[in-house]
Amino acid sequence: MNLRGIDLKQSYLYDTLKVLADIDPELRKAAKEQMRTVAGPLVQSVQGLIPSQPPMSGWARSKRTRWESATVRAGVRAVNRTKRSSRDGNIPLLSIVQANAAGSIFELAKQAQPARKPRTQKQNDQFVANLNSRFPAARSRYMWPGVEAAMPAVEAALVEAVAAMSDTINGRL
């Protein structure tokens, strides 16, 4: 997730976290926990957009991908990843992820993918068509809309958390 309102140099943040780990590993853990806490409104906003009833009737009976809204909501989490991305050098400070299988399928099934077995292609196409007719998804069904709704408040709190982390490091040096 790129935070548009934060103007931090990538090397500054990476170096800050590295120095913080050298000075006090417990303090770094606390800083990462604070960033996850700051992301709480994002997680709550996303969780609020998850339907309470199964999106399709078969998900109420399914064994592997049973739709239980409480479990799907619990699968939405904020995680810290503070290592540099190998592709473009960006550091994903926070990511909002869905760890539940049913929630992931509901979020990501937007267009039919080629099936490994030709006989299942028709079933795949029908599944996606049914899901799209009930819950249209241009980009995302609930993750992006939920994140975009809560982003302004979280950006400001995240800038404060990184500034507090830097102040702590400067105070200990």
FENCORWO-V295087 format. One record per backbone hydrogen bond with DSSP energy under -1.0 kcal/mol. NH is the residue of the N-H (numbers start at 1). CO is the residue of the C=O. E is the energy in kcal/mol with one decimal. If there is no record, write none. Layout:
<<NH;CO;E> <NH;CO;E>>
//
This chain:
<<13;9;-1.9> <14;10;-2.4> <15;11;-2.9> <16;12;-2.4> <17;13;-2.3> <18;14;-2.0> <19;15;-2.8> <20;16;-2.3> <21;17;-1.8> <22;18;-1.7> <23;19;-2.7> <24;20;-2.4> <28;24;-1.8> <29;25;-2.1> <30;26;-2.2> <31;27;-2.3> <32;28;-2.6> <33;29;-2.3> <34;30;-2.2> <35;31;-2.0> <36;32;-1.9> <37;33;-2.2> <38;34;-2.3> <39;35;-1.3> <40;37;-1.6> <43;39;-2.0> <44;40;-2.6> <45;41;-2.2> <46;42;-2.3> <47;43;-2.7> <48;44;-1.8> <49;46;-1.4> <50;47;-1.1> <59;56;-1.6> <60;57;-1.3> <62;58;-1.2> <67;59;-2.6> <72;68;-2.5> <73;69;-2.7> <74;70;-2.0> <75;71;-1.1> <76;73;-1.3> <77;97;-2.5> <79;95;-2.8> <85;90;-2.6> <89;85;-1.3> <93;91;-1.2> <95;79;-2.3> <97;77;-2.7> <99;75;-2.4> <104;100;-2.4> <105;101;-2.4> <106;102;-2.4> <107;103;-2.1> <108;104;-2.7> <109;105;-2.2> <110;108;-1.4> <120;117;-1.7> <121;118;-1.0> <124;120;-2.4> <125;121;-2.7> <126;122;-2.2> <127;123;-2.6> <128;124;-2.4> <129;125;-2.3> <130;126;-2.6> <131;127;-2.4> <132;128;-2.7> <133;129;-1.8> <134;130;-1.4> <135;131;-2.8> <146;142;-1.7> <147;143;-2.4> <148;144;-3.0> <149;145;-1.5> <150;146;-1.2> <151;147;-1.2> <154;150;-1.5> <155;151;-2.7> <156;152;-1.5> <157;153;-1.7> <158;154;-2.5> <159;155;-2.1> <160;156;-1.8> <161;157;-2.0> <162;158;-2.3> <163;159;-2.2> <164;160;-2.4> <165;161;-1.9> <166;162;-2.2> <167;163;-2.5> <168;164;-2.2> <169;165;-2.0> <170;166;-2.7> <171;167;-2.2> <172;168;-1.4> <173;169;-1.2>>
//
